[in-house]
Amino acid sequence: MHVLSTTTTTYADPSVAAVAVKFPPNRYTQDEAIGALTDFAGPEFRRFALSSGVEYRNTALPLSRYRELSGFTEANDAYVDIALDLAEQAFLAALDEAKVKAPEVDIVFSTTVTGLAVPTLEARLATRVGLRQDVKRVPLFGLGCVAGAAGTARMHDYLRGFPDQVAALLAVELCSLTIQRNDNSVANLVATSLFGDGAGAVIAKGAKRAAGAERTGPRVLASRSRIYPDTEEVMGWKIGTDGFRIVLSADVATVTEKYLGEDVRHFLADHGLTPGDVSTWVCHPGGPKVIETVEEVLDLPDGALDHTRNSLRNNGNLSSVSVLDVLRANLADPPPTGSMGLMIAMGPAFCSELVLLAW
C-alpha cells in the first residue's frame, strides 16, 4: 500500500486533461523506409534495421521526395510547413478532447529538436488556432527525446503556482528531415532505422481550474531532472552546413544501466513509494536495448512496458513526441483509480526526467 509523504499536497496538483498525437499521412513499413532514406543500406544494415523493434513509420514527405531535397535549407523549409500543419492538428484535437477553447489557454510550452523556426511554431500557430494575444510562450529547444517528459514537468511547475490556469505542451518532431543520406556512420544508420515523425499536444489544468470537472487524466504530483556527468557526447546534434548530423553513442544503454535505477528509487522514496507501488510506466521508447535495460534496472514485471514497445513498433522513436504517445495510450486505457504512474524519458546532456503521476 503506497503512502505519499506530506511533501505531496494533492489539493494543489494539476492534472492532465488530454493528450493528442498526430502523424503525417505518409506511412511505410520499416523495409520501405530504410531503403529510401539512406544511400547506404547494405545487407548488414537491413538486418539490424529489421530487428530494431520498428515495423512502421510515418514520414513528413513521401519517400520519393527525400532524394530530391537539395540540402538543409530546403529540408528546413519543408519542416516549417509540415510541422505547423501537424502542430495545429494535434493542438486542436487535444483542446477538443479536454473541452477547452483556445482562448482559455494561458501558457504554451513548445518543443522540437528536428528543425529551426523563428518565430517559433507556437507563435506561428497562435492566430491560426485562436490563442489570446497575451498568451505566455515558453519555446524549448535542445532537449530532444527527454522533452515530452520535461515539458510535462514544467507545466506542473507553472500550474502549481497558477492553479486557476490552463497550460499546453506542443511537441513536433520530423526526424526524417534530418537524416544524412550519405553518412554511413553507425550513429546515422541507427537513427535511420529508429526515428519517425509526428506531433503531440497535452492540455493540463491547474487544481482550481479542474475542480468540479470530470478528470480524464492523471494528476501530476512531482518531477525530478537529472544531468549525468561527462556524457555530452552520448547523444545530440552536430549542426553545420548539412543540417543536423546525429551524435548517438552506444553508451546510452550503459548510462541508463548505471544511473536510472538508483535515480528512480530515490525519487520514489522521497514520496514514500517504491517501484512496486507503481503500476503504470510511461516510458520513452529509446530503442530495444534501452527498453530492456529499463526493465532490468527497475525489475519490472512482464508487460509493464507494452505501451512503450507498441509505440516503437507502430511509429518508430518520435523523439520528444514518443513519451506523449505512450501517455496517450495510457489515457485511452487507464489504470484503476488510485494507481500510481511514473513517466520516464532520457535525452541529450545525457539526462533524464522523472514525472510522478496519480490516477
Stockholm file with secondary structure:
# STOCKHOLM 1.0

chainA/1-359         MHVLSTTTTTYADPSVAAVAVKFPPNRYTQDEAIGALTDFAGPEFRRFALSSGVEYRNTALPLSRYRELSGFTEANDAYVDIALDLAEQAFLAALDEAKVKAPEVDIVFSTTVTGLAVPTLEARLATRVGLRQDVKRVPLFGLGCVAGAAGTARMHDYLRGFPDQVAALLAVELCSLTIQRNDNSVANLVATSLFGDGAGAVIAKGAKRAAGAERTGPRVLASRSRIYPDTEEVMGWKIGTDGFRIVLSADVATVTEKYLGEDVRHFLADHGLTPGDVSTWVCHPGGPKVIETVEEVLDLPDGALDHTRNSLRNNGNLSSVSVLDVLRANLADPPPTGSMGLMIAMGPAFCSELVLLAW
#=GR chainA/1-359 SS CCCCCTTCCGGGCCEEEEEEEECCSEEEEHHHHHHHHCSCCCHHHHHHHTTSSCCEEEESSCHHHHTTCCSHHHHHHHHHHHHHHHHHHHHHHHHHHHTCCGGGCCEEEEEESSCCCSSCHHHHHHHHHTCCTTCEEEEEESCGGGHHHHHHHHHHHHHHHCTTCEEEEEEEEEGGGGCCTTCCCHHHHHHHHHBCEEEEEEEEECHHHHTTSCCCSCEEEEEEEEECTTCTTTEEEEEETTEEEEEECTTHHHHHHHHHHHHHHHHHHTTTCCGGGEEEEEECCCCHHHHHHHHHHHTCCTTTTHHHHHHHHHHCBCGGGHHHHHHHHHHHSCCCTTCEEEEEEEETTTEEEEEEEEC
#=GC SS_cons         CCCCCTTCCGGGCCEEEEEEEECCSEEEEHHHHHHHHCSCCCHHHHHHHTTSSCCEEEESSCHHHHTTCCSHHHHHHHHHHHHHHHHHHHHHHHHHHHTCCGGGCCEEEEEESSCCCSSCHHHHHHHHHTCCTTCEEEEEESCGGGHHHHHHHHHHHHHHHCTTCEEEEEEEEEGGGGCCTTCCCHHHHHHHHHBCEEEEEEEEECHHHHTTSCCCSCEEEEEEEEECTTCTTTEEEEEETTEEEEEECTTHHHHHHHHHHHHHHHHHHTTTCCGGGEEEEEECCCCHHHHHHHHHHHTCCTTTTHHHHHHHHHHCBCGGGHHHHHHHHHHHSCCCTTCEEEEEEEETTTEEEEEEEEC
//
